[in-house]
Amino acid sequence: MKLSNRFQGLDSLGSRGLEWVYIEQPTREKMDLVSKEYSLHELNIEDCLSKNQLPKIDRYEDHVFIILQFPTTQKQKTSPGFSQLSLFIGKDFLISIQHGDLRPLSELFQACKMDNGKNKQNIMGNSPGYLLHSILDALVDDLLHILMKVIGNLDDIEDAVFDDKVAVAKEISMLRREITTLRRIVLPLKRIMLEVISRDVRKFSTDVEEEDLISYFNDINDHVSKVLEALDESKETIEIYKDTDHMLSSEKTNKILSFLTILFTLSIPVTVVGTFYGMNINIPGSTNYSYSLIDFMPLIVTVCFSVGSVIIMLYYFRKLGWLNNLTK
């Protein structure tokens, strides 16, 4: 589609007096172009150029500026990431500026760009409020898909936690971090959605669309609420799995230490008694070997004393319940 002359070098779409300016990876030159056309505040321009702004909403007489965060669709090797989306919404325009990869938004823009008919009209509508709904609806739907993957990973971890042959401490830690990141994204989104519904939808929608748009935005807000509730439940669940894995690992370690401790303790009498006699007793196979019972009395006494000590300690350990805990 041919771009508007005043936005040469930028992606821009028009529909029934509404203009959508789409900017990926903003630069100072790109932002200066739209700033001159729509008289945007310099502080908001600086926010758009920065990659690490907190979600917020600023209101002016003729437009609203919103910053939101959404999970990035790129696979992160080190940690789950987020993409920043900045939006300027006026009476006849919407400017979207994104840092990072927001594939649903990119696909939405491309769908409008390649279609001049009904599909484009269904996405952009007749007002910037309707277009804002389409953008948020696509991004929140993608958020639901990411949540389904998190819940699936929780189910996998549940099976692995109770498997002694599988170590899941790393997987639990990574999933906890992902859930925490998603909650940091969804909590501000929920707050801003409520503000948009209560204060801003009416400003940027036609009288015919107003009631429908409020219902559409309420539907999106309901999805956000469900995502937040599911994340809260997932957070509680992963904490339970973390505690369970720690408890089972500790129990397994304690069993091993108990076994080694008992094994070492049972060998003490033999070691102590053998120390007294050293090599100064006759044993079968030695050079002083004979068939006289008297010659083997030191050996017999040593063996009897050692075996007796082991039996006494086993009885005492069993009475204390240590052996019962070991065999469970």
C-alpha positions, -999 to +999 in steps of 0.1 A: +000+000+000+013+034-008+023+054+022+012+089+031+036+115+018+042+130+052+053+097+066+078+086+039+100+059+055+073+048+080+045+023+078+012+040+078-024+029+070-055+050+065-092+040+068-122+064+068-102+093+082-084+072+107-046+068+104-025+041+120+012+048+121+032+017+129+068+020+141+092-009+150+125-001+168+120+037+170+148+061+162+150+098+168+144+105+131+112+084+130+098+100+161+106+135+149+084+128+118+053+119+138+060+145+165+059+173+141+027+161+125+008+155+157+025+178+182+036+151+206+052+159+240+090+157+240+089+137+273+067+111+257+091+109+227+119+102+251+099+075+268+093+059+234+130+058+226+138+042+260+134+004+262+128+002+300+099+024+309+073+015+335+037+011+323+018+043+325-009+065+310-007+103+303-036+124+292-036+155+271-063+177+256-062+160+222-046+126+228-036+100+253-002+084+257+000+048+270+030+025+278+024-012+282+045-043+284+039-077+269+058-110+269+082-111+240+074-139+214+111-146+209+126-176+228+149-164+255+178-186+264+187-168+297+155-153+311+119-145+300+118-111+284+092-085+277+085-060+248+075-024+253+045-010+234+039+028+234+006+041+220-005+076+211-043+077+206-060+109+192-093+117+177-083+105+142-050+087+147-032+059+165+006+056+167+020+023+179+057+022+188+073-011+199+106-022+213+112-059+209+092-086+192+054-084+193+044-108+166+006-105+171+008-068+165+031-072+135+007-098+120-023-075+127-007-046+109+004-068+079-032-082+077-045-046+074-017-037+049-024-066+026-062-061+027-082-031+016-116-046+022-137-060+050-108-075+070-091-042+073-124-025+083-130-052+109-096-044+125-094-006+122-131+002+125-142+038+123-123+052+153-090+050+171-108+034+201-119+005+180-084+001+166-070+002+201-094-026+211-082-047+181-045-043+191-051-051+228-074-080+219-047-096+198-020-091+224-041-104+253-051-135+233-014-142+228-009-137+265-035-164+271-016-188+248+016-181+268-004-188+300-015-222+286+021-231+280+030-222+316+001-243+329+013-272+307+048-269+322+033-269+357+016-303+349+049-317+336+067-306+368+040-321+390+048-355+375+086-350+378+086-337+414+076-372+427+100-391+405+132-399+425+152-403+394+145-368+380+160-336+393+136-306+387+151-279+409+163-259+379+130-263+360+111-252+390+133-221+394+130-211+357+092-215+358+089-195+390+109-167+373+086-169+342+055-167+363+069-137+383+078-119+350+043-124+337+027-112+369+048-080+367+034-075+332-002-083+338-007-063+371-001-029+354-020-040+324-051-047+345-048-012+362-044+006+329-073-013+313-096-002+341-085+034+335-090+032+298-125+018+302-136+043+328-120+075+313-108+072+277-130+049+256-157+076+252-131+102+240-119+082+210-150+064+198-181+074+178-215+077+195-226+046+176-196+026+187-193+038+223-215+012+241-202-017+220-166-006+226-171-005+263-184-041+261-154-051+240-130-035+264-147-051+293-143-085+276-106-078+272-104-068+308-122-100+318-095-120+299-068-100+317-084-108+351-085-145+343-049-144+333-040-127+366-060-152+386-044-181+368-009-166+374-017-162+411-028-198+413+003-209+393+025-189+417+010-207+447+013-241+429+049-237+420+058-226+455+041-259+467+062-279+442+093-260+453+087-269+490+078-305+481+109-310+460+130-295+488+114-318+513+117-349+492+154-341+484+161-335+521+144-368+530+164-387+504+197-371+516+188-379+553+182-415+544+216-418+527+233-401+557+214-423+581+225-454+563+261-443+562+260-433+598+246-466+610+271-485+588+300-466+602+287-469+638+283-507+634+320-509+624+332-491+654+332-521+678+352-543+654+377-514+650+380-508+687+383-545+697+407-552+668+429-523+680+434-540+714+445-573+699+462-560+668+480-588+650+490-606+682+463-633+680+461-666+661+438-666+631+431-693+606+456-692+578+483-674+599+519-688+602+511-698+638+480-717+628+471-748+651+441-768+659+441-760+696+409-742+708+429-723+735+450-707+708+419-693+692+403-680+723+414-643+717+399-645+682+366-661+696+364-634+723+370-606+698+343-619+674+318-625+701+324-591+716+321-574+682+289-593+672+274-587+706+281-550+704+265-548+669+234-567+682+230-544+712+234-512+690+209-526+664+184-533+692+189-498+706+186-481+672+154-500+665+140-490+699+147-453+691+130-458+657+160-449+636+159-482+616+121-479+610+126-444+595+154-458+573+134-486+558+104-464+549 
